């Protein structure tokens, strides 16, 4: 409804009565949406943290990110003990 004003016209008194949005309800809905977004982001961050803590990595087909942490550690240990 672009270009429309939420109001009533009193044609006898020639007055425009504006309808005010229920700010309490709008604030409540916005607070709920913000809370849900926060919960979603927090769960995603906790999942990422737990995956990093477990040294879990999913490698794609084009492994452009380099070797994983575990393979780097294995190479460092092999060098430390005189391996390849």
C-alpha positions as a Markdown table, in Angstrom:
| # | Residue | x | y | z |
|---|---|---|---|---|
| 1 | Unk | 0.0 | 0.0 | 0.0 |
| 2 | Unk | 2.5 | 2.6 | -1.0 |
| 3 | Unk | 1.2 | 6.2 | -1.0 |
| 4 | Unk | -1.6 | 5.3 | 1.5 |
| 5 | Unk | -2.0 | 6.9 | 4.9 |
| 6 | Unk | -3.5 | 4.6 | 7.6 |
| 7 | Unk | -6.3 | 7.0 | 8.7 |
| 8 | Unk | -10.0 | 7.6 | 8.7 |
| 9 | Unk | -11.7 | 10.6 | 7.2 |
| 10 | Unk | -14.6 | 12.3 | 9.1 |
| 11 | Unk | -16.3 | 13.9 | 6.2 |
| 12 | Unk | -18.8 | 15.8 | 8.3 |
| 13 | Unk | -16.2 | 17.5 | 10.5 |
| 14 | Unk | -13.7 | 17.5 | 7.7 |
| 15 | Unk | -11.1 | 15.9 | 9.9 |
| 16 | Unk | -8.5 | 13.2 | 9.2 |
| 17 | Unk | -8.1 | 10.8 | 12.1 |
| 18 | Unk | -4.8 | 9.0 | 11.9 |
| 19 | Unk | -4.6 | 5.4 | 13.1 |
| 20 | Unk | -1.5 | 4.8 | 15.2 |
| 21 | Unk | 0.1 | 1.5 | 15.0 |
| 22 | Unk | 0.1 | -0.6 | 18.2 |
| 23 | Unk | 3.7 | 0.3 | 19.2 |
| 24 | Unk | 3.7 | -2.2 | 22.1 |
| 25 | Unk | 2.8 | -5.1 | 19.7 |
| 26 | Unk | 5.3 | -4.0 | 17.1 |
| 27 | Unk | 8.0 | -3.7 | 19.7 |
| 28 | Unk | 7.2 | -7.2 | 21.0 |
| 29 | Unk | 7.3 | -8.7 | 17.6 |
| 30 | Unk | 10.6 | -7.0 | 16.8 |
| 31 | Unk | 12.1 | -8.2 | 20.2 |
| 32 | Unk | 11.0 | -11.8 | 19.4 |
| 33 | Unk | 12.6 | -11.7 | 16.0 |
| 34 | Unk | 15.8 | -10.2 | 17.4 |
| 35 | Unk | 15.9 | -12.9 | 20.0 |
| 36 | Unk | 15.3 | -15.7 | 17.5 |
| 37 | Unk | 18.1 | -14.3 | 15.3 |
| 38 | Unk | 20.4 | -14.2 | 18.3 |
| 39 | Unk | 19.6 | -17.8 | 19.2 |
| 40 | Unk | 20.2 | -18.9 | 15.6 |
| 41 | Unk | 23.6 | -17.1 | 15.5 |
| 42 | Unk | 24.6 | -18.4 | 18.9 |
| 43 | Unk | 23.8 | -22.0 | 18.0 |
| 44 | Unk | 25.8 | -21.7 | 14.7 |
| 45 | Unk | 28.8 | -20.3 | 16.6 |
| 46 | Unk | 28.6 | -23.0 | 19.3 |
| 47 | Unk | 28.5 | -25.7 | 16.5 |
| 48 | Unk | 31.5 | -24.1 | 14.8 |
| 49 | Unk | 33.4 | -23.9 | 18.1 |
| 50 | Unk | 32.7 | -27.6 | 18.9 |
| 51 | Unk | 33.8 | -28.6 | 15.4 |
| 52 | Unk | 37.0 | -26.6 | 15.8 |
| 53 | Unk | 37.6 | -28.0 | 19.2 |
| 54 | Unk | 37.2 | -31.6 | 17.9 |
| 55 | Unk | 39.5 | -30.7 | 14.9 |
| 56 | Unk | 36.7 | -31.7 | 12.5 |
| 57 | Unk | 37.0 | -30.4 | 9.0 |
| 58 | Unk | 35.1 | -31.1 | 5.9 |
| 59 | Unk | 37.2 | -31.0 | 2.8 |
| 60 | Unk | 35.7 | -29.8 | -0.5 |
| 61 | Unk | 36.5 | -31.2 | -3.9 |
| 62 | Unk | 38.9 | -28.4 | -4.7 |
| 63 | Unk | 41.0 | -28.4 | -1.5 |
| 64 | Unk | 42.3 | -24.8 | -2.0 |
| 65 | Unk | 42.6 | -24.1 | 1.8 |
| 66 | Unk | 45.7 | -26.3 | 2.2 |
| 67 | Unk | 46.4 | -29.1 | 4.5 |
| 68 | Unk | 44.3 | -29.6 | 7.7 |
| 69 | Unk | 45.6 | -28.9 | 11.1 |
| 70 | Unk | 46.0 | -32.6 | 11.9 |
| 71 | Unk | 48.1 | -33.3 | 8.8 |
| 72 | Unk | 50.3 | -30.4 | 9.6 |
| 73 | Unk | 50.8 | -31.7 | 13.2 |
| 74 | Unk | 51.6 | -35.2 | 11.8 |
| 75 | Unk | 54.3 | -33.7 | 9.6 |
| 76 | Unk | 55.8 | -31.6 | 12.4 |
| 77 | Unk | 55.9 | -34.7 | 14.7 |
| 78 | Unk | 57.5 | -36.8 | 11.9 |
| 79 | Unk | 60.2 | -34.1 | 11.4 |
| 80 | Unk | 60.8 | -33.8 | 15.2 |
| 81 | Unk | 61.4 | -37.6 | 15.4 |
| 82 | Unk | 63.7 | -37.7 | 12.4 |
| 83 | Unk | 61.0 | -38.9 | 10.0 |
| 84 | Unk | 60.3 | -37.7 | 6.5 |
